[in-house]
Amino acid sequence: MFNIILWSIFFCFGYVAGSYIRGTTFDRQAWRIYRWDVTVFGYRPVPIGAKIYKGDKILMGMEVDTHGFPPDGIKYE
């Protein structure tokens, strides 16, 4: 009985710690919001403070530093 209680405590602690770490690493990324612009037929960055309305086509992405890539490039699979 003691083992079940101890296992439950460790499981809960691990779950809470994992959820916290996952959330903080996600928030530390340099995420950008892009909105579809029909005048240029592409996505443009949304400035901070702008409103996004229901029905807008948006993308959420982040820039990747490519200085560490090999000269031949990396194959996307």
C-alpha positions as CSV (number, residue, x, y, z in Angstrom):
1,M,0.0,0.0,0.0
2,F,2.8,2.3,0.8
3,N,4.4,1.6,-2.6
4,I,1.2,2.7,-4.4
5,I,1.1,6.0,-2.5
6,L,4.8,6.7,-3.0
7,W,4.4,5.8,-6.8
8,S,1.4,8.2,-7.1
9,I,3.3,11.0,-5.4
10,F,6.3,10.6,-7.7
11,F,4.1,10.3,-10.8
12,C,2.2,13.5,-9.9
13,F,5.5,15.4,-9.2
14,G,6.9,14.2,-12.5
15,Y,3.8,15.2,-14.4
16,V,3.7,18.7,-12.9
17,A,7.4,19.3,-13.4
18,G,7.3,18.0,-17.0
19,S,4.3,20.2,-17.8
20,Y,6.1,23.3,-16.4
21,I,9.3,22.7,-18.3
22,R,7.5,22.0,-21.5
23,G,5.5,25.2,-21.1
24,T,8.5,27.4,-20.4
25,T,10.6,26.1,-23.3
26,F,7.6,26.7,-25.7
27,D,7.3,30.3,-24.4
28,R,11.0,31.0,-24.8
29,Q,11.0,30.5,-28.6
30,A,10.9,33.5,-30.9
31,W,7.4,32.8,-32.3
32,R,6.0,35.2,-34.9
33,I,2.4,35.5,-36.2
34,Y,1.9,35.9,-40.0
35,R,-1.4,37.0,-41.7
36,W,-2.3,36.3,-45.3
37,D,-2.1,39.4,-47.4
38,V,-4.0,39.3,-50.7
39,T,-2.1,42.3,-52.1
40,V,1.2,40.5,-52.1
41,F,-0.3,36.9,-52.3
42,G,1.6,35.8,-49.3
43,Y,1.9,36.0,-45.5
44,R,3.2,39.1,-43.8
45,P,4.3,39.5,-40.1
46,V,1.6,40.9,-37.8
47,P,2.9,43.8,-35.8
48,I,2.6,43.6,-32.0
49,G,-0.6,45.2,-30.9
50,A,-2.5,44.5,-34.1
51,K,-5.9,42.8,-34.0
52,I,-6.5,39.4,-35.5
53,Y,-10.1,38.8,-36.5
54,K,-12.2,35.7,-36.9
55,G,-11.7,34.4,-40.4
56,D,-8.2,35.7,-40.9
57,K,-5.7,33.2,-42.3
58,I,-2.8,33.2,-39.9
59,L,0.4,31.2,-39.5
60,M,2.5,30.8,-36.4
61,G,6.2,30.2,-37.1
62,M,9.7,30.9,-35.8
63,E,12.9,31.8,-37.5
64,V,15.7,29.3,-37.4
65,D,19.4,30.3,-37.2
66,T,21.0,28.6,-40.2
67,H,24.6,29.5,-39.5
68,G,25.2,26.0,-38.0
69,F,23.9,24.2,-41.1
70,P,26.5,22.3,-43.3
71,P,27.4,24.0,-46.6
72,D,25.6,21.2,-48.5
73,G,22.4,22.0,-46.6
74,I,20.0,19.7,-44.7
75,K,17.5,17.4,-46.4
76,Y,14.0,17.9,-45.0
77,E,12.3,14.5,-44.6
